[in-house]
Each structure stands twice: as C-alpha cells, then as structure tokens.
Amino acid sequence: MPPYDGPSVDVIVPLRNEAHTIPAFLAMLRAQTLPPRTVIVADGMSEDASRTLLRAAQERMPELRLRIIDNPERIVPAALNACLREVGSAVVARMDTHAEYDPEYLATVVQCLAERPDVAGVGGAMSTRGRGVWGQAIASTLRRPWGLGGARHRVGGASGPIPHVFSGCYRTEALRSIGGWDERFHANEDFEADTRLREAGHQLWLEPRARSTWFVRESPSKLAVQMWRYGYFKALTLRLHPDALQVRQLAPPALVVVLVAGSLVDRPRTVGVAGIYLSLTAVLGARASAQDGSSMIRGAVVPAIVHLSWGSGLLAGLFTFWRPARAGHRESRTR
C-alpha cells in the first residue's frame, strides 16, 4: 500500500464490562499502521475493571490520545451517538472490543474513502471465530450461509457496493446528516443506520482487503439471547424500512409458526416436520464443526438455536412494533 496522505480518522468504541478484552484491543490499536487522531470510548457505566484499565491506558499509551466518556443509557447506539458528538475528524471508524482488526485495517478503509468520493461508508471482510469448545462450534455455524445468512462481508465477496458494512468507517458528516444511530435499537442499530444512509442517497462499499475477526458468544444460552435480540430488532428495522426485507429472512419465523401452529392442529405431523428439520440442521451443524475441527455434538444443536431464537425474536418484534399506533401516539426517536 502506498504511503497514506488523506484525512485523519477518529475511532469510536462502545463498551461495557469488557475488562477481559480491553488489553488486546488497545494493543491492536497501537499496531495500526494508520494511527487514529483520537480514540473515543463510551463506557456504559462498567461494573468491572474496564474504567480502571482505560484510565491506566491514558497514562501508559499517550499516543492513542484516548478519551473516556460516559454512556449512562448503557446501550450501543447511545454510546455511538455520544462518541459521534465528540468526533473532530472528517472520518470516523467504529471499532468493537469483541473483534480483532488487522494492522492495515484503518489505513485500508480510510484510503478507500479518500479514493472514492462517492462512497460514504466502507467496511471490510469479516472472519468468524469462537473461543472455547462451544464458541468454536457456534462459529462453525455462523460462518456458513445457512447459519446467519449469506451477507458478502461474512462469506466473502469482491470489492463493490454493499447494503451493510461490519464495523464501518464513515464520513463524519454523512453520519451526522442522518442523525447518527437510532437509540430505539438495542441491536441491529448498525444495519438500520446503514439503511438510512442508503435511503439518503449515500453509497456503502465493501473492501475485502480490510480484514477483521468477529468473536461469537461462548455458550448456547448467550447465543440464544443474542439471536433473539437480533430478530426482535430486525422487526423494528422492517417496520421503519420495509424494503430492507430479504426473502431468506422469512424462513426462520415461518418455521416457528409452522411448529407452534402445527402442534395445536396436527401434532403427529408437526412432530415429523420438527424431526426432519432437526435432523437436517444437526447434520449440517455437525458436518461444519467436523470440517472446522470443533465438537460435532455441540455443532449439531447450534443451527436450531440460531434459527428458532432469531425467528421467535422476529415474531415477537413484529407483534410489538407492527401493532397499530394508539390515537395521538407518535413514534419518537432519541439521540
């Protein structure tokens, strides 16, 4: 890559109770070939040693120009908006402590923005990994198209326009022009903000040379909660942006409806349908885990957790967000 001669970049980081990931995350920031102008961390009132580690880093790593601000709302979009208000650079990159970024990551995405004035946001290719026996099995499913969908930033794709970027790097004014992130979203806030950017006429871009790694949840229960939340707030996204619906997203909620309704109408047949589904997904999950060197037994149960949790969350969200508004009641958005 040629020497960089473009705009400065501020890094914004939402976190809460991340003491176990902060040291590696700070080391990753120091290793970036394009140092950020400043790093703004919004702490969701952490109850572990996160704040202590961050304050120590301010003294030991002055080159990071680390700033710490409070996020009393304790949700990601509120943290991102608080950071965005403090950004002084023309470019802002969101980075998460649950991910790792190659040393060239910032240089690559910021250079892409500098070379493409028609692009408002850039993201890279994301690898999916897990820690521990359950994390590895979960990652084996989530990195497959039948696990968490076939988005190009997850499964690989050529450089070009894309509907949504992971851990995006944006032109600051583009984000501010749409009002930042919607604080009604406790999940899926990044996809929804990208959708509003595109609706406002901005283009997003996938640059596969920018590499990052996303670490999945490490237990079935945490995975189920995460997938349910993803589905629940996807329903709010569809309420606000119906055109964002993709046909493949109908499969998990349809499965949940068939299983629930069928158990009330024709239980024997529904048991057969459930058996076929569970057998098929168990084979897919076990096979994926075997290919990746993780536990086949654990891998066999992961696809059903993902599909049924996400589908149930979406149905609950549709019930919550698609009900007719009460007379005189208007949806509000806080930032």
Order of alpha helices (4+ residues) and beta strands (2+ residues): beta-alpha-beta-alpha-beta-alpha-beta-beta-alpha-beta-alpha-alpha-alpha-beta-beta-alpha-alpha-beta-alpha-alpha-alpha-alpha
